[in-house]
Amino acid sequence: MFKESSRVWYRGTDRSRAEERLGTLEEMIANGSLPEFKELLHTLANWREEILNYFGYRITNGFVEGKNNRIKTIKRMAYGYRNMDNFQLRILATNQGYKV
């Protein structure tokens, strides 16, 4: 039930409606019996404004998160580049076509 409600909420286009539905989702979590979701209430409270900004601008940081994940993977694979220039070249080589 919560999953479907959150999907419908995320597809919404109006910020004021999204804020109203977020309150409804928070009530569902608060009245539910899953302790894992109770911790989500703190996250929603702490990031409420940022979460709701999505409904006004439709911009996410997914692209940047993907780049950061790729760089972390390169670091793990190379474990301890001694030459920072080589590390930077490796990052640029795996991100061909993008300007850094």
C-alpha positions in Angstrom: 0.0 0.0 0.0 2.7 2.5 0.9 4.7 1.7 -2.2 1.8 2.4 -4.5 0.9 5.6 -2.6 4.4 6.9 -2.8 4.6 6.2 -6.6 1.4 8.1 -7.1 2.7 11.0 -5.0 6.0 11.1 -6.9 4.3 11.4 -10.2 2.3 14.4 -9.1 3.0 17.8 -10.7 1.8 20.4 -8.3 3.9 21.3 -5.3 1.0 22.2 -3.0 -0.7 18.9 -3.8 2.6 17.0 -3.3 3.0 18.6 0.2 -0.5 17.5 1.1 0.1 14.0 -0.1 3.5 13.9 1.7 1.6 14.6 4.9 -0.7 11.7 4.2 2.2 9.4 3.5 3.8 10.5 6.8 0.5 9.7 8.6 0.5 6.3 7.0 4.0 5.7 8.2 3.3 7.0 11.7 0.2 4.8 12.1 1.9 1.7 10.5 3.5 -1.1 12.3 6.9 -1.3 10.5 9.7 0.2 12.6 11.9 0.6 9.5 9.5 3.2 8.1 9.4 5.0 11.4 13.0 6.0 10.8 12.0 7.3 7.4 9.9 10.0 9.2 13.1 11.6 10.5 14.6 11.7 7.0 11.4 13.2 5.5 11.3 15.8 8.2 15.0 16.8 7.8 14.8 17.0 4.0 11.2 18.1 3.5 12.0 21.3 1.7 14.5 19.7 -0.7 12.1 16.8 -1.4 9.3 19.2 -2.2 11.5 21.3 -4.4 11.5 18.5 -6.9 7.9 19.2 -7.6 8.7 22.8 -8.5 11.7 22.2 -10.7 11.8 18.5 -11.7 15.6 18.3 -11.3 17.4 15.6 -9.4 21.1 15.0 -8.6 21.0 11.6 -10.1 23.6 12.5 -12.8 26.1 13.8 -10.3 25.5 10.8 -8.0 26.2 8.5 -10.9 29.5 10.3 -11.6 30.5 10.0 -8.0 29.7 6.3 -7.9 31.8 5.8 -11.0 34.8 7.6 -9.5 34.5 5.5 -6.3 34.5 2.4 -8.3 37.6 3.5 -10.1 39.2 4.2 -6.7 38.3 0.7 -5.5 39.6 -1.0 -8.6 42.9 0.9 -8.6 43.3 0.9 -4.8 45.9 3.5 -4.1 47.0 5.4 -7.2 50.3 7.0 -6.3 50.2 9.5 -9.1 47.2 11.9 -8.9 47.6 12.8 -12.5 47.1 9.1 -13.6 44.0 8.9 -11.3 42.5 12.0 -12.9 43.3 10.7 -16.4 41.5 7.4 -15.6 38.4 9.3 -14.4 38.4 11.4 -17.6 38.9 8.3 -19.8 35.8 6.6 -18.3 33.8 9.7 -18.8 34.5 10.4 -22.4 32.3 13.0 -24.0 31.7 14.9 -20.7 33.6 18.0 -19.8 34.8 18.2 -16.2 
